[in-house]
């Protein structure tokens, strides 16, 4: 009889712990671990990371993690396509328009979540890999030759933080978007 009571109490405690994990719906830690495990080429240099928790309502956006890198351009598109083919099934990204095909490339793939994502009902992440040849984005409002402005976070005395991509290096964005399980 004592053994049954102990097992019931342990079961209730385990259910409470599992309930807290389900209640905490943010997969940020899992997304970071999965992004760290991506087999990126050796010459990728991480510049910034941003996380959006999404709006967890019926019509809200999904959590996403975006990392910006710089890398050498020659062969970059081929290595991104190769990386995408090793991750999982392709996604339905729109093709690059003809005039931009030599200056921009993107590919997408599905990437399985870790156990922390799985228990929050995120079975996989959609990975989008996008690269722009060096100098392609110069002159646009969000990127300048001396770096692009960081709009958020805007805390305290540092108001003009910039991220500079060295000349001759391509801008690469790797984004993981959480997808709900079915």
C-alpha positions in Angstrom: 0.0 0.0 0.0 2.8 2.4 0.9 4.5 1.6 -2.5 1.3 2.6 -4.4 1.1 5.9 -2.5 4.7 6.7 -3.2 4.3 5.8 -6.9 1.1 8.0 -7.1 2.9 10.9 -5.4 5.9 10.6 -7.8 3.6 10.4 -10.8 1.8 13.6 -9.7 5.2 15.3 -9.2 6.4 14.2 -12.7 3.1 15.4 -14.2 3.6 18.8 -12.6 7.1 19.1 -13.9 5.9 18.1 -17.4 3.1 20.5 -17.2 5.5 23.4 -16.5 7.5 22.4 -19.6 4.4 22.4 -21.7 3.3 25.7 -20.2 6.6 27.3 -21.1 5.9 27.5 -24.8 9.2 29.2 -25.9 11.4 26.9 -27.9 14.3 29.5 -27.9 16.8 27.2 -26.1 16.1 24.3 -28.4 16.3 26.6 -31.5 19.7 27.9 -30.4 21.0 24.4 -29.8 19.8 23.3 -33.2 21.2 26.4 -34.9 24.6 25.7 -33.2 24.5 22.1 -34.5 24.0 23.2 -38.2 27.1 22.1 -40.2 27.9 25.6 -41.5 31.1 26.1 -43.6 34.1 27.0 -41.6 34.5 30.5 -42.9 31.1 31.7 -41.6 31.5 34.5 -39.1 28.5 35.2 -36.8 27.6 38.9 -36.7 24.3 39.0 -34.9 21.4 36.9 -33.5 17.8 37.8 -32.9 14.9 35.9 -31.6 11.2 36.6 -32.0 8.9 34.6 -29.6 5.9 35.1 -32.0 2.4 35.6 -30.9 1.1 32.3 -29.6 -2.5 33.1 -30.4 -4.6 31.6 -33.1 -3.5 33.9 -35.9 -0.1 34.8 -34.4 3.3 34.5 -35.8 5.6 31.6 -35.0 8.8 31.8 -33.0 11.9 32.4 -35.1 15.6 32.7 -34.6 17.7 34.7 -37.1 21.5 34.7 -37.4 23.4 37.0 -39.7 26.9 35.9 -40.8 29.5 37.0 -43.3 31.3 34.5 -45.6 33.3 34.4 -48.8 31.1 34.5 -51.9 32.7 32.1 -54.4 30.9 28.8 -54.1 28.6 30.0 -51.3 25.3 29.3 -53.1 26.4 25.7 -53.8 27.4 25.1 -50.2 24.1 26.5 -48.9 22.2 24.2 -51.3 24.3 21.3 -50.2 23.6 22.1 -46.6 19.9 22.3 -47.3 19.8 19.0 -49.0 21.4 17.3 -45.9 18.9 18.8 -43.4 15.6 17.4 -44.6 12.8 17.9 -47.0 12.7 21.1 -49.1 10.4 24.0 -48.4 8.4 26.0 -51.0 10.6 29.0 -51.3 10.0 31.2 -54.3 12.7 31.1 -56.9 15.1 34.0 -57.3 14.0 36.3 -60.1 16.2 36.2 -63.2 18.0 39.6 -62.9 19.1 38.7 -59.4 20.1 35.1 -59.8 23.8 35.9 -59.9 23.6 38.2 -56.9 21.4 36.4 -54.5 20.6 32.8 -53.5 18.3 31.1 -51.1 17.2 27.6 -50.2 15.1 26.1 -47.4 14.8 22.8 -45.6 13.1 21.2 -42.7 15.1 20.5 -39.7 14.0 18.3 -36.8 13.6 19.8 -33.4 15.2 18.6 -30.3 13.3 17.2 -27.4 12.7 20.6 -25.9 10.9 21.7 -29.1 9.2 18.4 -29.4 7.5 18.5 -26.0 6.2 22.0 -26.8 4.6 20.6 -30.0 7.2 22.0 -32.4 8.1 18.9 -34.4 10.5 20.6 -36.8 11.9 23.9 -37.8 11.9 25.5 -41.3 15.4 26.6 -42.1 15.9 29.4 -44.6 19.4 30.1 -45.9 19.9 33.3 -47.9 23.0 34.9 -49.2 23.8 38.2 -51.0 27.0 38.7 -53.0 29.4 41.3 -51.6 28.2 44.9 -52.2 24.8 43.9 -53.5 22.9 45.6 -50.7 24.9 48.8 -50.5 22.8 51.9 -50.6 19.7 50.5 -49.1 18.3 52.2 -46.1 19.0 49.3 -43.7 22.6 48.7 -44.7 25.3 51.2 -45.3 29.0 50.8 -46.3 30.0 51.4 -42.7 27.6 48.8 -41.4 23.9 48.3 -41.0 22.0 49.9 -38.1 20.7 47.8 -35.2 17.2 49.1 -34.5 16.4 46.7 -31.6 17.4 46.5 -28.8 18.0 50.2 -28.3 19.1 50.3 -24.7 21.0 53.0 -22.8 23.8 55.1 -24.1 24.7 52.8 -27.1 22.4 54.3 -29.8 24.4 53.9 -32.9 25.4 50.3 -32.8 26.5 48.9 -36.2 27.4 45.6 -37.6 30.1 45.9 -40.3 30.4 43.3 -43.1 34.0 43.5 -44.4 34.5 44.4 -48.1 34.5 41.3 -50.3 32.4 39.2 -47.9 28.8 38.1 -48.5 25.9 38.6 -46.1 24.3 35.3 -45.1 21.1 35.0 -43.1 20.1 31.7 -41.5 16.6 31.7 -40.0 14.9 28.9 -38.1 11.1 29.2 -37.9 9.3 26.9 -35.5 6.4 24.8 -37.0 3.7 23.2 -35.0 3.3 19.5 -35.0 0.5 17.8 -36.7 
